[in-house]
Amino acid sequence: MPLARFSHLALNVSDLARSEAFYLRVLEPLGVVGADGEAGRYRRLTNQADLVIVLAQAEVRFLDRGHHRKAPGLHHLALVVPQAEDLDMMQRHLHALGVPLLGQGRYASDYRGGYHGLMFEDPDRITIEIASHDAHAYFSDGCPVG
């Protein structure tokens, strides 16, 4: 039986043009570019390898609800970079763009082997994490990850 793989992540956004510009600007150092879409409805972004983020314009009748990471729904979007040093580059890039980091900026965690990350929010307050970790680390229950 074939193993499932991740296909894409679709995010409903309040202002498609604003979100597209934000994502392309902040994720540019990670090779993310615009792919295709339909004006006013959605825009697909990709690293032209294994990452696809679909930004979709939320319907007007739902715009008053807003997003909160602690409410049911998406908590955060995490992208992985190959080396912890790439986080330094992203931190400098985000600072140059005036994008504030959440918390104290870059951090280390014992979540997975050698886990380092940084977090920031998109224009709709969706949290984005850029992380670096050992792809062969194990969760505490002994199940391999990666």
N, CA, C and O atoms as a GROMACS GRO file, in nm:
protein
  584
    1MET      N    1   0.085  -0.118   0.000
    1MET     CA    2   0.000   0.000   0.000
    1MET      C    3   0.090   0.125   0.000
    1MET      O    4   0.183   0.132   0.080
    2PRO      N    5   0.063   0.221  -0.088
    2PRO     CA    6   0.146   0.342  -0.092
    2PRO      C    7   0.126   0.427   0.032
    2PRO      O    8   0.016   0.432   0.089
    3LEU      N    9   0.232   0.494   0.074
    3LEU     CA   10   0.224   0.586   0.187
    3LEU      C   11   0.169   0.719   0.140
    3LEU      O   12   0.201   0.766   0.031
    4ALA      N   13   0.085   0.780   0.223
    4ALA     CA   14   0.033   0.913   0.190
    4ALA      C   15   0.145   1.016   0.206
    4ALA      O   16   0.231   1.002   0.293
    5ARG      N   17   0.142   1.116   0.123
    5ARG     CA   18   0.235   1.228   0.134
    5ARG      C   19   0.153   1.355   0.145
    5ARG      O   20   0.037   1.358   0.106
    6PHE      N   21   0.214   1.456   0.197
    6PHE     CA   22   0.148   1.585   0.208
    6PHE      C   23   0.133   1.646   0.069
    6PHE      O   24   0.230   1.649  -0.007
    7SER      N   25   0.013   1.695   0.034
    7SER     CA   26  -0.010   1.753  -0.097
    7SER      C   27   0.003   1.905  -0.096
    7SER      O   28   0.083   1.961  -0.170
    8HIS      N   29  -0.075   1.972  -0.012
    8HIS     CA   30  -0.074   2.117  -0.007
    8HIS      C   31  -0.144   2.164   0.120
    8HIS      O   32  -0.212   2.087   0.187
    9LEU      N   33  -0.127   2.291   0.150
    9LEU     CA   34  -0.195   2.356   0.261
    9LEU      C   35  -0.274   2.471   0.202
    9LEU      O   36  -0.217   2.553   0.130
   10ALA      N   37  -0.402   2.478   0.230
   10ALA     CA   38  -0.486   2.588   0.181
   10ALA      C   39  -0.523   2.678   0.298
   10ALA      O   40  -0.573   2.630   0.400
   11LEU      N   41  -0.499   2.807   0.283
   11LEU     CA   42  -0.532   2.905   0.386
   11LEU      C   43  -0.633   3.003   0.331
   11LEU      O   44  -0.610   3.063   0.226
   12ASN      N   45  -0.744   3.021   0.402
   12ASN     CA   46  -0.838   3.127   0.368
   12ASN      C   47  -0.784   3.256   0.426
   12ASN      O   48  -0.750   3.262   0.544
   13VAL      N   49  -0.778   3.360   0.345
   13VAL     CA   50  -0.721   3.488   0.388
   13VAL      C   51  -0.822   3.600   0.365
   13VAL      O   52  -0.911   3.589   0.281
   14SER      N   53  -0.807   3.708   0.442
   14SER     CA   54  -0.905   3.817   0.433
   14SER      C   55  -0.881   3.909   0.313
   14SER      O   56  -0.974   3.972   0.264
   15ASP      N   57  -0.757   3.917   0.266
   15ASP     CA   58  -0.723   4.003   0.153
   15ASP      C   59  -0.618   3.929   0.070
   15ASP      O   60  -0.500   3.928   0.104
   16LEU      N   61  -0.662   3.867  -0.038
   16LEU     CA   62  -0.575   3.780  -0.118
   16LEU      C   63  -0.451   3.853  -0.169
   16LEU      O   64  -0.340   3.800  -0.159
   17ALA      N   65  -0.467   3.972  -0.223
   17ALA     CA   66  -0.352   4.045  -0.278
   17ALA      C   67  -0.251   4.076  -0.167
   17ALA      O   68  -0.130   4.060  -0.188
   18ARG      N   69  -0.298   4.120  -0.051
   18ARG     CA   70  -0.208   4.153   0.060
   18ARG      C   71  -0.134   4.028   0.108
   18ARG      O   72  -0.014   4.032   0.132
   19SER      N   73  -0.207   3.917   0.123
   19SER     CA   74  -0.144   3.794   0.171
   19SER      C   75  -0.046   3.739   0.070
   19SER      O   76   0.062   3.692   0.107
   20GLU      N   77  -0.080   3.744  -0.058
   20GLU     CA   78   0.012   3.696  -0.161
   20GLU      C   79   0.142   3.775  -0.156
   20GLU      O   80   0.250   3.717  -0.158
   21ALA      N   81   0.132   3.906  -0.150
   21ALA     CA   82   0.252   3.990  -0.143
   21ALA      C   83   0.334   3.957  -0.018
   21ALA      O   84   0.457   3.949  -0.026
   22PHE      N   85   0.268   3.938   0.096
   22PHE     CA   86   0.337   3.906   0.221
   22PHE      C   87   0.411   3.774   0.210
   22PHE      O   88   0.531   3.768   0.237
   23TYR      N   89   0.342   3.668   0.170
   23TYR     CA   90   0.403   3.536   0.163
   23TYR      C   91   0.519   3.531   0.063
   23TYR      O   92   0.623   3.471   0.090
   24LEU      N   93   0.501   3.594  -0.052
   24LEU     CA   94   0.609   3.594  -0.151
   24LEU      C   95   0.731   3.671  -0.099
   24LEU      O   96   0.845   3.632  -0.123
   25ARG      N   97   0.706   3.779  -0.027
   25ARG     CA   98   0.815   3.860   0.026
   25ARG      C   99   0.889   3.788   0.138
   25ARG      O  100   1.012   3.784   0.138
   26VAL      N  101   0.816   3.731   0.234
   26VAL     CA  102   0.885   3.670   0.349
   26VAL      C  103   0.945   3.533   0.317
   26VAL      O  104   1.044   3.494   0.377
   27LEU      N  105   0.886   3.460   0.223
   27LEU     CA  106   0.936   3.326   0.192
   27LEU      C  107   1.028   3.321   0.070
   27LEU      O  108   1.072   3.214   0.030
   28GLU      N  109   1.056   3.436   0.012
   28GLU     CA  110   1.144   3.444  -0.105
   28GLU      C  111   1.280   3.378  -0.081
   28GLU      O  112   1.327   3.308  -0.170
   29PRO      N  113   1.346   3.398   0.034
   29PRO     CA  114   1.476   3.333   0.055
   29PRO      C  115   1.468   3.180   0.059
   29PRO      O  116   1.569   3.112   0.046
   30LEU      N  117   1.348   3.126   0.077
   30LEU     CA  118   1.329   2.981   0.081
   30LEU      C  119   1.289   2.926  -0.055
   30LEU      O  120   1.253   2.809  -0.066
   31GLY      N  121   1.294   3.010  -0.159
   31GLY     CA  122   1.266   2.966  -0.294
   31GLY      C  123   1.118   2.962  -0.330
   31GLY      O  124   1.081   2.901  -0.430
   32VAL      N  125   1.032   3.024  -0.249
   32VAL     CA  126   0.888   3.021  -0.276
   32VAL      C  127   0.854   3.127  -0.380
   32VAL      O  128   0.893   3.243  -0.368
   33VAL      N  129   0.780   3.085  -0.482
   33VAL     CA  130   0.737   3.173  -0.592
   33VAL      C  131   0.589   3.151  -0.618
   33VAL      O  132   0.531   3.052  -0.575
   34GLY      N  133   0.529   3.244  -0.690
   34GLY     CA  134   0.390   3.228  -0.732
   34GLY      C  135   0.383   3.126  -0.845
   34GLY      O  136   0.469   3.122  -0.932
   35ALA      N  137   0.279   3.044  -0.842
   35ALA     CA  138   0.263   2.941  -0.945
   35ALA      C  139   0.147   2.977  -1.036
   35ALA      O  140   0.168   3.024  -1.148
   36ASP      N  141   0.026   2.955  -0.990
   36ASP     CA  142  -0.091   2.985  -1.072
   36ASP      C  143  -0.204   3.025  -0.979
   36ASP      O  144  -0.186   3.033  -0.858
   37GLY      N  145  -0.320   3.051  -1.037
   37GLY     CA  146  -0.434   3.090  -0.957
   37GLY      C  147  -0.543   3.147  -1.043
   37GLY      O  148  -0.538   3.141  -1.166
   38GLU      N  149  -0.642   3.201  -0.977
   38GLU     CA  150  -0.754   3.266  -1.044
   38GLU      C  151  -0.776   3.399  -0.974
   38GLU      O  152  -0.803   3.402  -0.854
   39ALA      N  153  -0.765   3.508  -1.048
   39ALA     CA  154  -0.772   3.642  -0.991
   39ALA      C  155  -0.892   3.657  -0.897
   39ALA      O  156  -1.006   3.625  -0.931
   40GLY      N  157  -0.862   3.706  -0.777
   40GLY     CA  158  -0.966   3.731  -0.679
   40GLY      C  159  -1.016   3.608  -0.606
   40GLY      O  160  -1.096   3.621  -0.513
   41ARG      N  161  -0.973   3.489  -0.645
   41ARG     CA  162  -1.022   3.366  -0.582
   41ARG      C  163  -0.913   3.291  -0.506
   41ARG      O  164  -0.929   3.261  -0.388
   42TYR      N  165  -0.802   3.262  -0.573
   42TYR     CA  166  -0.694   3.190  -0.506
   42TYR      C  167  -0.562   3.213  -0.579
   42TYR      O  168  -0.559   3.252  -0.696
   43ARG      N  169  -0.454   3.186  -0.506
   43ARG     CA  170  -0.319   3.192  -0.564
   43ARG      C  171  -0.239   3.078  -0.504
   43ARG      O  172  -0.236   3.059  -0.382
   44ARG      N  173  -0.175   3.002  -0.590
   44ARG     CA  174  -0.093   2.890  -0.546
   44ARG      C  175   0.054   2.934  -0.544
   44ARG      O  176   0.104   2.991  -0.640
   45LEU      N  177   0.121   2.906  -0.431
   45LEU     CA  178   0.263   2.937  -0.414
   45LEU      C  179   0.338   2.805  -0.399
   45LEU      O  180   0.283   2.709  -0.346
   46THR      N  181   0.462   2.800  -0.446
   46THR     CA  182   0.538   2.675  -0.441
   46THR      C  183   0.687   2.703  -0.434
   46THR      O  184   0.734   2.811  -0.472
   47ASN      N  185   0.761   2.604  -0.387
   47ASN     CA  186   0.907   2.610  -0.395
   47ASN      C  187   0.955   2.532  -0.517
   47ASN      O  188   1.074   2.510  -0.534
   48GLN      N  189   0.862   2.492  -0.603
   48GLN     CA  190   0.886   2.417  -0.726
   48GLN      C  191   0.945   2.279  -0.700
   48GLN      O  192   1.010   2.220  -0.786
   49ALA      N  193   0.921   2.228  -0.578
   49ALA     CA  194   0.970   2.095  -0.544
   49ALA      C  195   0.862   2.020  -0.466
   49ALA      O  196   0.791   1.937  -0.522
   50ASP      N  197   0.851   2.048  -0.338
   50ASP     CA  198   0.761   1.970  -0.254
   50ASP      C  199   0.674   2.054  -0.162
   50ASP      O  200   0.612   1.999  -0.070
   51LEU      N  201   0.667   2.184  -0.184
   51LEU     CA  202   0.587   2.273  -0.100
   51LEU      C  203   0.484   2.345  -0.184
   51LEU      O  204   0.519   2.408  -0.284
   52VAL      N  205   0.357   2.336  -0.145
   52VAL     CA  206   0.250   2.411  -0.211
   52VAL      C  207   0.162   2.472  -0.103
   52VAL      O  208   0.107   2.401  -0.018
   53ILE      N  209   0.149   2.604  -0.107
   53ILE     CA  210   0.058   2.676  -0.018
   53ILE      C  211  -0.044   2.744  -0.109
   53ILE      O  212  -0.008   2.817  -0.201
   54VAL      N  213  -0.171   2.719  -0.082
   54VAL     CA  214  -0.278   2.782  -0.159
   54VAL      C  215  -0.340   2.891  -0.071
   54VAL      O  216  -0.388   2.863   0.039
   55LEU      N  217  -0.337   3.014  -0.120
   55LEU     CA  218  -0.403   3.125  -0.052
   55LEU      C  219  -0.536   3.146  -0.121
   55LEU      O  220  -0.541   3.168  -0.242
   56ALA      N  221  -0.645   3.140  -0.044
   56ALA     CA  222  -0.779   3.155  -0.102
   56ALA      C  223  -0.850   3.272  -0.036
   56ALA      O  224  -0.845   3.289   0.086
   57GLN      N  225  -0.915   3.352  -0.117
   57GLN     CA  226  -0.990   3.466  -0.065
   57GLN      C  227  -1.109   3.416   0.014
   57GLN      O  228  -1.194   3.343  -0.039
   58ALA      N  229  -1.117   3.454   0.142
   58ALA     CA  230  -1.232   3.416   0.225
   58ALA      C  231  -1.356   3.491   0.176
   58ALA      O  232  -1.347   3.603   0.126
   59GLU      N  233  -1.470   3.427   0.192
   59GLU     CA  234  -1.595   3.491   0.154
   59GLU      C  235  -1.625   3.607   0.249
   59GLU      O  236  -1.595   3.600   0.368
   60VAL      N  237  -1.684   3.713   0.195
   60VAL     CA  238  -1.714   3.834   0.272
   60VAL      C  239  -1.794   3.800   0.398
   60VAL      O  240  -1.769   3.859   0.503
   61ARG      N  241  -1.888   3.709   0.390
   61ARG     CA  242  -1.974   3.678   0.506
   61ARG      C  243  -1.897   3.614   0.621
   61ARG      O  244  -1.951   3.604   0.732
   62PHE      N  245  -1.773   3.571   0.599
   62PHE     CA  246  -1.694   3.509   0.706
   62PHE      C  247  -1.580   3.599   0.756
   62PHE      O  248  -1.509   3.561   0.849
   63LEU      N  249  -1.561   3.715   0.696
   63LEU     CA  250  -1.447   3.800   0.729
   63LEU      C  251  -1.449   3.853   0.872
   63LEU      O  252  -1.343   3.883   0.927
   64ASP      N  253  -1.565   3.865   0.932
   64ASP     CA  254  -1.574   3.921   1.067
   64ASP      C  255  -1.528   3.824   1.176
   64ASP      O  256  -1.515   3.864   1.291
   65ARG      N  257  -1.504   3.699   1.141
   65ARG     CA  258  -1.469   3.598   1.241
   65ARG      C  259  -1.322   3.602   1.280
   65ARG      O  260  -1.288   3.569   1.394
   66GLY      N  261  -1.235   3.641   1.191
   66GLY     CA  262  -1.092   3.649   1.224
   66GLY      C  263  -1.031   3.513   1.255
   66GLY      O  264  -1.100   3.412   1.254
   67HIS      N  265  -0.903   3.513   1.281
   67HIS     CA  266  -0.830   3.390   1.311
   67HIS      C  267  -0.766   3.402   1.448
   67HIS      O  268  -0.715   3.508   1.485
   68HIS      N  269  -0.768   3.295   1.522
   68HIS     CA  270  -0.694   3.288   1.648
   68HIS      C  271  -0.637   3.148   1.660
   68HIS      O  272  -0.710   3.050   1.649
   69ARG      N  273  -0.507   3.138   1.682
   69ARG     CA  274  -0.440   3.008   1.684
   69ARG      C  275  -0.486   2.917   1.796
   69ARG      O  276  -0.463   2.796   1.790
   70LYS      N  277  -0.552   2.972   1.898
   70LYS     CA  278  -0.598   2.888   2.008
   70LYS      C  279  -0.743   2.843   1.991
   70LYS      O  280  -0.794   2.764   2.070
   71ALA      N  281  -0.809   2.893   1.886
   71ALA     CA  282  -0.946   2.850   1.854
   71ALA      C  283  -0.937   2.724   1.768
   71ALA      O  284  -0.830   2.693   1.716
   72PRO      N  285  -1.046   2.650   1.753
   72PRO     CA  286  -1.041   2.535   1.662
   72PRO      C  287  -0.995   2.578   1.523
   72PRO      O  288  -1.033   2.684   1.474
   73GLY      N  289  -0.914   2.495   1.463
   73GLY     CA  290  -0.859   2.526   1.331
   73GLY      C  291  -0.708   2.523   1.334
   73GLY      O  292  -0.648   2.464   1.425
   74LEU      N  293  -0.647   2.584   1.238
   74LEU     CA  294  -0.502   2.582   1.223
   74LEU      C  295  -0.433   2.651   1.341
   74LEU      O  296  -0.467   2.764   1.376
   75HIS      N  297  -0.338   2.583   1.403
   75HIS     CA  298  -0.258   2.644   1.509
   75HIS      C  299  -0.141   2.721   1.448
   75HIS      O  300  -0.122   2.838   1.479
   76HIS      N  301  -0.065   2.656   1.362
   76HIS     CA  302   0.043   2.724   1.291
   76HIS      C  303   0.088   2.642   1.172
   76HIS      O  304   0.061   2.522   1.163
   77LEU      N  305   0.156   2.707   1.083
   77LEU     CA  306   0.216   2.646   0.964
   77LEU      C  307   0.366   2.641   0.988
   77LEU      O  308   0.427   2.744   1.016
   78ALA      N  309   0.426   2.524   0.979
   78ALA     CA  310   0.570   2.510   1.002
   78ALA      C  311   0.640   2.466   0.874
   78ALA      O  312   0.600   2.368   0.811
   79LEU      N  313   0.743   2.539   0.837
   79LEU     CA  314   0.828   2.505   0.724
   79LEU      C  315   0.966   2.470   0.778
   79LEU      O  316   1.012   2.533   0.873
   80VAL      N  317   1.030   2.373   0.719
   80VAL     CA  318   1.161   2.330   0.767
   80VAL      C  319   1.269   2.374   0.670
   80VAL      O  320   1.252   2.368   0.548
   81VAL      N  321   1.381   2.417   0.726
   81VAL     CA  322   1.500   2.452   0.647
   81VAL      C  323   1.610   2.353   0.682
   81VAL      O  324   1.609   2.295   0.791
   82PRO      N  325   1.706   2.332   0.592
   82PRO     CA  326   1.806   2.227   0.613
   82PRO      C  327   1.898   2.248   0.732
   82PRO      O  328   1.935   2.151   0.799
   83GLN      N  329   1.936   2.372   0.761
   83GLN     CA  330   2.037   2.396   0.864
   83GLN      C  331   1.990   2.504   0.960
   83GLN      O  332   1.916   2.596   0.922
   84ALA      N  333   2.032   2.493   1.085
   84ALA     CA  334   1.997   2.594   1.185
   84ALA      C  335   2.046   2.733   1.143
   84ALA      O  336   1.983   2.833   1.177
   85GLU      N  337   2.158   2.740   1.070
   85GLU     CA  338   2.211   2.869   1.024
   85GLU      C  339   2.114   2.940   0.930
   85GLU      O  340   2.116   3.062   0.919
   86ASP      N  341   2.029   2.862   0.861
   86ASP     CA  342   1.929   2.922   0.772
   86ASP      C  343   1.830   3.007   0.851
   86ASP      O  344   1.772   3.101   0.798
   87LEU      N  345   1.811   2.973   0.977
   87LEU     CA  346   1.721   3.051   1.063
   87LEU      C  347   1.778   3.191   1.087
   87LEU      O  348   1.704   3.288   1.094
   88ASP      N  349   1.910   3.200   1.101
   88ASP     CA  350   1.972   3.331   1.118
   88ASP      C  351   1.946   3.418   0.996
   88ASP      O  352   1.914   3.536   1.008
   89MET      N  353   1.961   3.358   0.878
   89MET     CA  354   1.935   3.430   0.754
   89MET      C  355   1.789   3.477   0.748
   89MET      O  356   1.761   3.591   0.712
   90MET      N  357   1.695   3.387   0.786
   90MET     CA  358   1.553   3.424   0.784
   90MET      C  359   1.522   3.532   0.888
   90MET      O  360   1.442   3.621   0.863
   91GLN      N  361   1.586   3.524   1.003
   91GLN     CA  362   1.564   3.626   1.105
   91GLN      C  363   1.609   3.762   1.055
   91GLN      O  364   1.540   3.862   1.075
   92ARG      N  365   1.725   3.768   0.990
   92ARG     CA  366   1.774   3.894   0.933
   92ARG      C  367   1.679   3.943   0.823
   92ARG      O  368   1.648   4.062   0.816
   93HIS      N  369   1.633   3.852   0.738
   93HIS     CA  370   1.542   3.887   0.629
   93HIS      C  371   1.411   3.945   0.684
   93HIS      O  372   1.366   4.050   0.638
   94LEU      N  373   1.353   3.879   0.781
   94LEU     CA  374   1.227   3.927   0.839
   94LEU      C  375   1.246   4.062   0.907
   94LEU      O  376   1.160   4.149   0.897
   95HIS      N  377   1.357   4.079   0.976
   95HIS     CA  378   1.388   4.206   1.041
   95HIS      C  379   1.398   4.318   0.936
   95HIS      O  380   1.344   4.427   0.956
   96ALA      N  381   1.466   4.290   0.825
   96ALA     CA  382   1.481   4.390   0.718
   96ALA      C  383   1.346   4.429   0.658
   96ALA      O  384   1.328   4.542   0.613
   97LEU      N  385   1.252   4.334   0.658
   97LEU     CA  386   1.117   4.362   0.605
   97LEU      C  387   1.027   4.427   0.709
   97LEU      O  388   0.916   4.470   0.676
   98GLY      N  389   1.073   4.435   0.833
   98GLY     CA  390   0.989   4.492   0.939
   98GLY      C  391   0.885   4.396   0.992
   98GLY      O  392   0.786   4.438   1.052
   99VAL      N  393   0.906   4.265   0.970
   99VAL     CA  394   0.812   4.163   1.018
   99VAL      C  395   0.855   4.123   1.160
   99VAL      O  396   0.962   4.064   1.177
  100PRO      N  397   0.772   4.153   1.261
  100PRO     CA  398   0.812   4.119   1.398
  100PRO      C  399   0.806   3.969   1.424
  100PRO      O  400   0.717   3.899   1.376
  101LEU      N  401   0.903   3.921   1.502
  101LEU     CA  402   0.905   3.782   1.543
  101LEU      C  403   0.823   3.766   1.670
  101LEU      O  404   0.814   3.859   1.751
  102LEU      N  405   0.764   3.650   1.687
  102LEU     CA  406   0.692   3.621   1.811
  102LEU      C  407   0.793   3.578   1.917
  102LEU      O  408   0.898   3.522   1.884
  103GLY      N  409   0.761   3.603   2.041
  103GLY     CA  410   0.851   3.564   2.150
  103GLY      C  411   0.981   3.639   2.144
  103GLY      O  412   0.985   3.758   2.112
  104GLN      N  413   1.089   3.568   2.175
  104GLN     CA  414   1.222   3.629   2.178
  104GLN      C  415   1.299   3.608   2.048
  104GLN      O  416   1.420   3.633   2.044
  105GLY      N  417   1.233   3.563   1.944
  105GLY     CA  418   1.302   3.536   1.819
  105GLY      C  419   1.341   3.390   1.810
  105GLY      O  420   1.265   3.302   1.852
  106ARG      N  421   1.458   3.364   1.757
  106ARG     CA  422   1.504   3.226   1.738
  106ARG      C  423   1.515   3.155   1.873
  106ARG      O  424   1.560   3.213   1.972
  107TYR      N  425   1.474   3.028   1.875
  107TYR     CA  426   1.476   2.951   1.999
  107TYR      C  427   1.519   2.808   1.971
  107TYR      O  428   1.516   2.761   1.857
  108ALA      N  429   1.560   2.739   2.077
  108ALA     CA  430   1.592   2.597   2.072
  108ALA      C  431   1.491   2.524   2.160
  108ALA      O  432   1.442   2.579   2.259
  109SER      N  433   1.460   2.400   2.123
  109SER     CA  434   1.361   2.322   2.198
  109SER      C  435   1.404   2.176   2.199
  109SER      O  436   1.478   2.131   2.112
  110ASP      N  437   1.357   2.103   2.299
  110ASP     CA  438   1.384   1.959   2.303
  110ASP      C  439   1.270   1.880   2.238
  110ASP      O  440   1.261   1.759   2.254
  111TYR      N  441   1.183   1.950   2.164
  111TYR     CA  442   1.070   1.888   2.094
  111TYR      C  443   1.118   1.772   2.006
  111TYR      O  444   1.062   1.662   2.014
  112ARG      N  445   1.218   1.794   1.925
  112ARG     CA  446   1.282   1.692   1.842
  112ARG      C  447   1.431   1.720   1.842
  112ARG      O  448   1.473   1.831   1.874
  113GLY      N  449   1.509   1.622   1.805
  113GLY     CA  450   1.654   1.635   1.810
  113GLY      C  451   1.705   1.760   1.741
  113GLY      O  452   1.681   1.780   1.622
  114GLY      N  453   1.776   1.844   1.815
  114GLY     CA  454   1.836   1.964   1.758
  114GLY      C  455   1.737   2.063   1.702
  114GLY      O  456   1.767   2.131   1.605
  115TYR      N  457   1.618   2.072   1.762
  115TYR     CA  458   1.512   2.157   1.709
  115TYR      C  459   1.539   2.304   1.739
  115TYR      O  460   1.561   2.342   1.854
  116HIS      N  461   1.537   2.386   1.633
  116HIS     CA  462   1.550   2.531   1.646
  116HIS      C  463   1.441   2.592   1.559
  116HIS      O  464   1.403   2.534   1.457
  117GLY      N  465   1.391   2.707   1.598
  117GLY     CA  466   1.287   2.769   1.517
  117GLY      C  467   1.272   2.917   1.545
  117GLY      O  468   1.335   2.972   1.635
  118LEU      N  469   1.188   2.979   1.466
  118LEU     CA  470   1.143   3.115   1.489
  118LEU      C  471   1.002   3.126   1.435
  118LEU      O  472   0.964   3.053   1.343
  119MET      N  473   0.924   3.218   1.493
  119MET     CA  474   0.783   3.230   1.455
  119MET      C  475   0.747   3.376   1.430
  119MET      O  476   0.803   3.468   1.490
  120PHE      N  477   0.652   3.395   1.339
  120PHE     CA  478   0.597   3.526   1.309
  120PHE      C  479   0.455   3.507   1.259
  120PHE      O  480   0.411   3.393   1.238
  121GLU      N  481   0.382   3.616   1.240
  121GLU     CA  482   0.243   3.607   1.195
  121GLU      C  483   0.226   3.668   1.057
  121GLU      O  484   0.296   3.762   1.020
  122ASP      N  485   0.129   3.613   0.983
  122ASP     CA  486   0.094   3.671   0.854
  122ASP      C  487  -0.007   3.784   0.878
  122ASP      O  488  -0.043   3.809   0.993
  123PRO      N  489  -0.055   3.853   0.774
  123PRO     CA  490  -0.148   3.964   0.794
  123PRO      C  491  -0.279   3.926   0.863
  123PRO      O  492  -0.345   4.012   0.921
  124ASP      N  493  -0.319   3.799   0.858
  124ASP     CA  494  -0.441   3.754   0.925
  124ASP      C  495  -0.413   3.691   1.061
  124ASP      O  496  -0.501   3.630   1.121
  125ARG      N  497  -0.291   3.706   1.110
  125ARG     CA  498  -0.246   3.653   1.240
  125ARG      C  499  -0.230   3.502   1.240
  125ARG      O  500  -0.233   3.441   1.347
  126ILE      N  501  -0.214   3.442   1.122
  126ILE     CA  502  -0.181   3.299   1.115
  126ILE      C  503  -0.032   3.287   1.147
  126ILE      O  504   0.051   3.353   1.085
  127THR      N  505   0.000   3.203   1.244
  127THR     CA  506   0.138   3.187   1.286
  127THR      C  507   0.215   3.100   1.188
  127THR      O  508   0.170   2.993   1.148
  128ILE      N  509   0.332   3.147   1.149
  128ILE     CA  510   0.423   3.074   1.060
  128ILE      C  511   0.550   3.047   1.139
  128ILE      O  512   0.607   3.137   1.200
  129GLU      N  513   0.593   2.922   1.136
  129GLU     CA  514   0.717   2.884   1.202
  129GLU      C  515   0.816   2.837   1.095
  129GLU      O  516   0.780   2.763   1.004
  130ILE      N  517   0.939   2.882   1.107
  130ILE     CA  518   1.048   2.831   1.026
  130ILE      C  519   1.135   2.750   1.123
  130ILE      O  520   1.180   2.804   1.224
  131ALA      N  521   1.158   2.624   1.092
  131ALA     CA  522   1.227   2.536   1.186
  131ALA      C  523   1.340   2.461   1.119
  131ALA      O  524   1.344   2.446   0.997
  132SER      N  525   1.432   2.414   1.202
  132SER     CA  526   1.539   2.326   1.160
  132SER      C  527   1.550   2.217   1.266
  132SER      O  528   1.550   2.246   1.386
  133HIS      N  529   1.558   2.092   1.221
  133HIS     CA  530   1.567   1.981   1.317
  133HIS      C  531   1.622   1.857   1.250
  133HIS      O  532   1.632   1.850   1.128
  134ASP      N  533   1.658   1.761   1.331
  134ASP     CA  534   1.707   1.633   1.284
  134ASP      C  535   1.590   1.554   1.228
  134ASP      O  536   1.498   1.516   1.301
  135ALA      N  537   1.592   1.529   1.100
  135ALA     CA  538   1.480   1.458   1.035
  135ALA      C  539   1.467   1.314   1.082
  135ALA      O  540   1.365   1.250   1.058
  136HIS      N  541   1.568   1.263   1.149
  136HIS     CA  542   1.564   1.124   1.195
  136HIS      C  543   1.544   1.114   1.346
  136HIS      O  544   1.564   1.008   1.405
  137ALA      N  545   1.503   1.224   1.408
  137ALA     CA  546   1.479   1.224   1.552
  137ALA      C  547   1.354   1.141   1.583
  137ALA      O  548   1.271   1.115   1.495
  138TYR      N  549   1.343   1.102   1.707
  138TYR     CA  550   1.229   1.022   1.752
  138TYR      C  551   1.146   1.102   1.850
  138TYR      O  552   1.198   1.181   1.928
  139PHE      N  553   1.013   1.080   1.844
  139PHE     CA  554   0.926   1.136   1.946
  139PHE      C  555   0.948   1.060   2.074
  139PHE      O  556   1.009   0.953   2.073
  140SER      N  557   0.900   1.112   2.184
  140SER     CA  558   0.922   1.048   2.315
  140SER      C  559   0.863   0.909   2.324
  140SER      O  560   0.907   0.830   2.407
  141ASP      N  561   0.764   0.875   2.239
  141ASP     CA  562   0.706   0.741   2.244
  141ASP      C  563   0.785   0.640   2.162
  141ASP      O  564   0.744   0.524   2.151
  142GLY      N  565   0.898   0.683   2.104
  142GLY     CA  566   0.985   0.594   2.030
  142GLY      C  567   0.950   0.580   1.883
  142GLY      O  568   1.017   0.506   1.810
  143CYS      N  569   0.846   0.650   1.837
  143CYS     CA  570   0.809   0.644   1.695
  143CYS      C  571   0.902   0.734   1.614
  143CYS      O  572   0.923   0.850   1.651
  144PRO      N  573   0.957   0.682   1.506
  144PRO     CA  574   1.046   0.765   1.425
  144PRO      C  575   0.968   0.876   1.355
  144PRO      O  576   0.850   0.859   1.323
  145VAL      N  577   1.034   0.986   1.332
  145VAL     CA  578   0.976   1.099   1.262
  145VAL      C  579   1.069   1.135   1.148
  145VAL      O  580   1.191   1.129   1.164
  146GLY      N  581   1.014   1.171   1.035
  146GLY     CA  582   1.100   1.218   0.927
  146GLY      C  583   1.091   1.135   0.804
  146GLY      O  584   1.158   1.164   0.705
   0.00000   0.00000   0.00000
